[in-house]
Each structure stands twice: as structure tokens, then as C-alpha cells.
Amino acid sequence: MKNKPAILYVFLANAISGISQGMMMIAITWYINNTIDQPELYNTLFLGSSILSIVWGPYAGSLIDRYDRRKVMITINVLGGIYMMLCAGTALVFDGVPVFLVCGIFIMTIVFYNVHFPNLYAFLQEIVPPNSYGKITSAVEIQNQLAFVLSGGLAAVLLEGIPIHVLETIGLQQYAHILAQPIALEKLIFIDGCTYLVGVLLLWKMRYVSLTERDKRPIPVVKRLQDGLTFLKERPLIFVFGYFSHILFASIMVCSFLILPSYVLHIVHGDAAIFGLSEGLFALGAIFAGVLVDRVFRKNRLLGIILFLLLGATIYAVLFFSQSAIFLLVMYLFLGMMNASTRILRTTTLFQLVPNKIIGRINSFFGVLNTATRVLFIVIISQITFFSDNPDRSMGFLMLMLLIAATVLGLNYKKIQNFKKKTTFD
């Protein structure tokens, strides 16, 4: 495959930063909610970051389509590395990192996410031949899920230390004075800063040949935004497909971050171990799906997406009626499979339908809409007592949303398929 060395460099840089950034976000969440005991601050930070994403997302998409995407990745890593090193350095002066700088790391990471992922997909579409789109999107999903699992495990070990009984089991009790001690936040920040700089070195060495044409004209950002909206306005079926195929991801974000902790505690009467295991099984299911899904549904990806939306709705229905921890764990394994399968099929289809010169804006638009949908779901579930006091009913609400999404795509199935046949180059 042409550009294979460049693809390997991108994957390596993405893996290193993905593990480190995931670990950092978990650490900050734990630090604000537990170490300094300010959950209200975290909620405000999370909501503010979501609103910022809605405002910043379209602009980020325009930058992705305007500038060299390799240079965009390098710029993100340089800025991130500098800020992380400055934050770690303040610990030497203030005997710890000030809370406002920790909040800054959280916001910066969210802002970078809005650029990183659309830019990553746009760059891969640019350097990968069309007949390999399915393979590359599957590989990205597998890598992201592996990074998620590793970052969660490393965060647990570094923030809490390795339990003494575990060290005794593996014969390392003589190092308990080191391994059993939690690591300071500023050291994690320093490690994260180093990974940003490693990413810079990897991307700096990377060389590639673009397989598509990009619009490099110095067009104003506002004009680029208008062009992106015009593209979707003239092709409403792409909008219908892009938005409703993304609903499953919005539902899972709401389920995992808002509903699941309460569901584990009040419905299945579980503990933190059940919560952590469910997230681990979710990632395992996603990895399994990444290996197989595009091979199975390569000839009809839209049918696969509709099927996975219906299966996702079935999973939420089971969680609505069930009060079993075992059912929760099994359903979360399958939910991970549904989510990864839908994301892979969806991304590959968008690669086929959207030219590379505008893919950054289109992905960013859909990302903004998905964030707005998540905020809407959160407001409904958290503010309406019927749902907020009954996490099982919230599962029923998500089931209904997926059924609506599957119905809309089903009603437009033939139109989308016919449009795809006229547009696709795979």
C-alpha cells in the first residue's frame, strides 16, 4: 500500500497520545471530583467544554480543510507539549499544580479533540486508497479502544498504586515502597507533556504522497463554513445519513457518563467493580467488532448500520427491564460491538460520499450536531424527574431515540443507496 510508512507513523503517534491523553482525562476527573472534592466544578467544566465544542467545532473543520493536515497535527502536539510542561513546572513553585491550570488542561484537551479526530480521519482519507477505507477505519477503531483500555488500567494503577496483595502475588513486594504509592498529578502531567513531544518527532519524520486534491486557496473561514453548509444543503441525504447514523454514539456517551453510575448503584445494586468491568467489556466488544464488521457488511454498510441501531435499541430495552448485574455486563459487551460497528461503517461510508477537500468541515459539523444532541439528552434525563430518579427509564428513553434513528434511515434506505451508487468511488 502506498504511504504505508506514513500510516504507521500516524498510528504510532495516535496510540501514544491516545493512551496518555485518556489517562490524563481520567486523572483530572478523579482529582476534581475526589481529591479536591469539587464535583460542581467538574460538572460546570464538562458543560462548558461541551458548549465550547459546539462553537469551536465548525471553525476547527475549516482549519482542517485549509491547512496541511500533517502540520495541523504537529501544531497540536507542540502547543499541548508546551502547556503541559509549563503546568508541570508550576508544581516546583506552588507545591502542586493550581486548580485553574488543571481546568485549563481539561479544556485544552477537549478543544484538541475537536481538531484531532476530524483531522486524523481527513488525513487518512487523503493518503489511503479508496479500496482500503474499510480496513483503515476498522484499524483506527481497534487502536482507539485498546488505548482506552490501557489508559484506564494505567490511570487506576498510577492514581491508586498497585495493591500490596497483588505485589505479593507476583513476587514484587520488595518494591512496594515505589509501586504501591500513587503518583502525583504533576508527574502525570509531565508524562503527558513528553508524549506530545514524542508525537511531534514522529510526525516531523513522516513523509507521504497525497492521493486526493485539497482546496489550498486562502478562502476566508466564514466562506469555507458556508461552502460546507451548502454542500450538505444540496445533498440532504448525506445530512440524514450522517446525523441519524451518529445517534448511537450520542446515546452511549450519555449512558456511560450520566446514567450508568446511578444504574449500577440503584438498579443492579453493584459497586465500582461492576462499573469498571462494564466499561472494560464495552471496549472488548468494540475491539472484536473492529476485526470483523467491515468484512461482513462491506457490500451493504447502510443495512449494517440500521441493524446495529435496532440491536442497540434492543440492548437498552433489556437494560430497561432487567435488574441483573450479569445482564448489564453482557449487554455492555454487545453495546461496545454495536457502537464500534456503527462508527466503522458510518466513517467508511462518509469517506465514499464526501470529497477530501471538504471532509474536515463535514465531520466537524456532524460532531457539533452530535454534541448538541448529547446536551439535549442530558438536559432531558437530568431535569425531568420521571427519568432522573429512575435510571432504568432513562434506558427506555435511549431505546426510543435509537428506534427513531433506525426508522428514519430505513424510510430513506433506497434513496440513500441509489445516491451512494451514483457518488461512491469504492
Secondary structure, 3 states (H helix, E strand, C coil): CCCHHHHHHHHHHHHHHHHHHHHHHHHHHHHHHHHCCCHHHHHHHHHHHHHHHHHHHHHHHHHHHHCCHHHHHHHHHHHHHHHHHHHHHHHHHHCCCCHHHHHHHHHHHHHHHHHHHHHHHHHHHHHCCHHHHHHHHHHHHHHHHHHHHHHHHHHHHHHHCCCHHHHHHCCCHHHHHHHCCCCCHHHHHHHHHHHHHHHHHHHHHCCCCCCCCCCCCCCCHHHHHHHHHHHHHHCHHHHHHHHHCCHHHHHHHHHHHHHHHHHHHHCCCCCHHHHHHHHHHHHHHHHHHHHHHHHHHCCCHHHHHHHHHHHHHHHHHHHHHCCCHHHHHHHHHHHHHHHHHHHHHHHHHHHHHCCCCCHHHHHHHHHHHHHHHHHHHHHHHHHCHHHHCCHHHHHHHHHHHHHHHHHHHHHCHHHHHHHHHHHCCC
